Amino acid sequence: MKKTTYKDKTRDELVKSLGEKREELRKLEFGVSGSKTRDVRLSRTIKKDIARIMTELTRLRSAVAK
């Protein structure tokens, strides 16, 4: 999976991406509960992407406050 940069995205795009990643993680975690997953590292990658998006949202929020 290719790492995406979120620095050039707007706040609305980041919020939309955050929702999509959280939904993807939820589906993955509920889908795994009954069977084996093929890509074990996928949930870790999604969590890292969520953290990157949230960090960028925080950076944007603090830039507006200044």
N, C-alpha and C positions, 0 to 999 in steps of 0.2 A: 504494500500500500504506500502510495506516495504522500510525503508530508506536505500539507497545504499551508501556505502562509496566509495569515489573517490580518496582517498589518494594513493592507490596502483596501480592506472592505469597510463598508459603512456600518453604522450601528444596527440598522434594520436587517442588513444581510447577516450580521453576526448573530443577532437574536434568532433569525430563521434557521441558521446553521446549527445553533445550540439546541433548538427544539428537535431538529432532525437527528442530531447525534444522540440526544437523550432517548428518543424513540427507538433508534437503532439499537442502542444498548439494552433497553428494556426488552425488546423483541428477542435479542440474542440471549439474555439471561433467562427469560421464561422458556425459550426454545431449548436451551441446554438442559434444563431441569429433568427432562424425561429421556434424553439420549446423549450420546457423545457428540461433542463438537468437532468439526474438522480442523478449524484454525483456533488453537488455544490462545494465541497471542492477540486475537482480534479484539477481545473485550479490553485488554490493556491499552491497545492502540486507540480505541474509541475514547476511553477515559482520559488519555493524554490529550486528544483533540479537544475534548470538552474543557479541560483545564486551560489549554491554549486560548480557546475562545473566551473563556471567562476572564483570563488575564488581560486580553486585549480590550474587553468591555470595561474593565476596571481602569485601564490606561486611558481609554477615551473619556470616561467619566471624570477622571482627575484632570485631564487636559481642559475640559470644559469649565471646571471649577476654578481654574487659575486665571 
